[in-house]
Amino acid sequence: MAKLARGARRNIPPTAYLRVYEPLRAFSDEEQLLIAAQREGGREAFETQEVVDSLERVTRLVSDPFPHATAERFRTLHYPGANGLTVAYYCPDQLATRATLAAEQLNGTMRPQLLEVLVPDPARAANAERLVHEDFAEDVARLHTRSATWGIPFGWFVLLREDDHCEIVEDGERIVSVRLCAPTAQALERARYAAASLAVHAPELDMLDDLTGLSEWLQLFHPESIVELDYGRTAELVWPDDSPHDIRLGIESLAEGDMLGAAASYRRLASRWLKVRQLARAS
């Protein structure tokens, strides 16, 4: 299965994820039972299974990209605690909800004929019947995972710093992913500081709205949660990556009125990610 997953990853567009992991007590009794039943698998086994499941969905004989499983699955993050011991945090995959939202977002961005091939109306109708609408509405309101393909939104880098907890996942000599993590309280403080600086010195930048949205999103979760930036296969294209440092330096330069320093930081950042976007157009 691991070999199949490695091959599949190479054919999937590089996708990064911003996730929020909550402590066990933030979940219902039913969810805690599901978490306890899944603890044995481990994070990398989860990621491998996710890639294999994705491949199976897109290669079905009858076109239907939606997941059919109903039981929620949870990623586990082990984050260093104050006493030196790691503490487990959990992120529900919410795959059915995310797949439904992704299919809806294709409307208006794709020709109807192509959309019908990729997401046929019968598959869409069957997926709607499988959804528990109360659970779907709750997941939409508190979606734990955000994703970005062929790049990472610059606002995400505001939440993390280069000296935060970092995990590099490798397969032989190849980087599979890089994951930066920090407490949501720190991430919120960073987002608010950056938003305040932008509001005063560069209110026209789209990042101001992005940071406002990220701050509102992070406040939906337990105050002791952990936020994770998972580069995914994007790490292969940019790591080692100075983006968190460049974003921080740019924001600090703005706050100090150093417009030249802020512009230089932005140029480094934009140049780095322009290369990734050019690869997207080339593919």
N, C-alpha and C positions, 0 to 999 in steps of 0.2 A: 504493500500500500504506500509506503514512504517513497518508493521509486516512482510510482504512478503520480503521486503528489508533486514530486520534483519536476516531472515532465509537464504536468498541468500548469504549475506556477509560471513556467517560462512562456506559456501561451496566453496568460491572463494579463491584461494591461496593468502596469504598476499602480497599486492602490494603497493609499495611506489611510490610517484610521485615528480618530480622536475618541477615546473611550473614557467613561467614568465608572470606576469600581467602588462599590459601597461595602461597608462592613456587614457581617452576617446579620446583625440585629436589625438592619434596615429592611429586611425581607420578611414576607409573611411566613407562617408556619409551614404552609404547603411548599413554598419556594425553598425554605431551608431544608426540607426533606429531599427535594430534588438535588440541591447542592451537595448534601451529604452522600447521595447515591452516586454522584459524578466525581467526587474528589480524587478517586484513584487514577484517573486517566492522565492528568498532567496537561500543561499548557501546549506543549508541542504536539502531543497526540491530538488535542482538540484542533489545532491549526491544520494538521495533516488531514484529519477527517473532514474538515470543512472544505478543503480544496477538492478532495475526492467526491464529496457529495455534490459540489458545484458542477464538477465535470459530468457526473451522472445525470444531473438535471438537464444540462444543455445537449446531451447526446441521447435523450430518450427518443424512441421510434416515433412517438407522437409529440409534436412540439408543445412543451409545457415547462417553462423555466421556474415555476413556483415550487417551493418545498411542500411536501405532503405530511411530514412528521408534525405531531401536535405538541409533544413534550418540550418544554423550554430547556435550553442548554445554557451553561454558565461558564465563562472563562474565569480562571483564578489568577490573581496577581499576588505575589508574596513581596510585601514591601517592608523595609527595615523599620522596626519600631524604636521608641526612645530608649528601651532597655537593651538594645542590641539584638533582640530576637525579631525574626520576621513575623508579620501579621498577614493573614489571608484576607483578601478583598475579592468581591465577585461582581461580574458584569454579565447581565443576561444578554444572550445573543439577539433576541427579538427578530429572528430571521424572517419569519412570515410577515411581520409588519414592515421590515425594511424592504423586502422583495416587492410587497404591494405598493409601497411608496415609490420605489424605483420605477415600477411599471407605469404608474400614474404620471411620473415626471417625463416619460418618453412621449406622452401625448403633446403634440404641438412642436416637438423637436425632431420628429421623424416622419417621413412620408407614410400615410395610412397603409399603403400596400406592404411596405417593409415591416411596419409595426404589427400587421396581422400575421406575418410570417413568424416573427420573433415571439410575439405574445398574442396568440390567437384568442378570439372572443370566447370560445368554449373553455379554454384554460383559465381565462380571467373570471368567467362565471363560476367555474368549479372552485377556484381559489376563494371567491367571495363567500361561497357556501361553507367552506371549511373554517373561515375566520369566526371567532367569537367577538362580536362587535364591541362588547364592553371592554374586553381585553385589548382589542385593537385601538380603541379610543384612548385608553390609559397609556398604552405603549407610545402612541403618537405624542401624547402630552409630555411623557418622560422617556424620550428615546435616549438610550445610553451610548449609542455609537453614531458618530458622524464619519463620512468617508469622502475621499477625494482621489480622483484618478489623474495620472500624469501630472503630478505636482502636489504641493501642500499649501493651503491658504496661509498667507503671511501672518494673519492674525493668530493662527494656532501657535506660532513660535513665540508669541508674547507670553503664553502661559507657562512655557518651559525655559530652563536655562541650561547652559552647557555643563554646569557642575551638578545638575540634578542626578538622581539615581538613573543609571544607564545600563541597559542589557543589550549586548550584541549577540545575535543568534546567527550561527554559522553552520554551513554544511560543507565540510572539507575546507577548501580555500575560498568558498563563495559565501557572501553575506546574504542571509535569508531575510533578516530584518534588524532594525535597531529600535529600541523602545526606551523613551525618556518618560520618567514618572515624577510627579510632585503632588503634595497634598492640595486639594481643591482650595483650601483657605489661602495658600500661597499664590496659586494660579489666579484666584479672584483679585487678590491685592495687586498683582502685576498687571492684570487687565484694566483695573480701575485707574492705576497710576498712568498707564499708557493712554487710556482714553482721555484722561484729564489733560495730559500734555498735548494730545492731538486736537482736542477741543479748543485749546488756546492758540496753538501755533500752526495747525494745519487742518482746520475743520472741514476742508473740502475733500479730504482723503476718504475713500470708501472703507478703509480699515476702521475708522471710527464707528461706523454702523456695525461692522463685523464684531468689534470688541464689545459693543453694547449687547449684541445678541448672544455672544459667548458668556458674558457675565450673567445675563438672565437665565441662560441654560444651566450653568453650573450651580446656581442657587436653587435649582429644583431638587437637588440630591442631598443626601445626608451630609451634615457639615464636616464629618470626619472621612469623607470619601477621598479617593486618589484619582487624579486625571493622568491618562497615559497617551502619549503620542507614539503610535506604532507606524514607523516608516513603511513597513511591508517591503515589497520588492523595489520600491522607490529608493531604498537605501543603496542598492547596487549602483545607482546612477549618480549619487551625490556624496556618499559617506567616504571620508570624514566630512561632516557638514558644519559650517560656521554660522548657519542661519540664525539660531537662537542668539548667538553673540552679536551678530550684525543688527538684528532687530533691537536688542537691548541698547546697544551703543547708539543706534539711530534715535531711539526714544529719549535717551539721556541727553544726546546732543540737542534735540529739540527743546527739552526742558531748560537747557542752559543757554538757549538762543544761538547755538552754533549751527547755523543752517548749512555751512559747507561740510561739516562733519556728518550731519544727518543725510545730506545728499550723497556723500561718498559711501555711507553704509547702505543706502538704498540701491546705489548702482551695483555694488558687490552682490547684493541679494538678488536683484533683478537679473543680472548677468548669469548667475549660477542657475537660476530656474528657467531662464529663457532656453538654455540648452535642452532641458528636459521637455519643454513644450514643443521645441522643434522636432524632437524625436517622436512626439505624439503625432505631429502633422506628417512626418515621414512614414509613419506606420499606416 
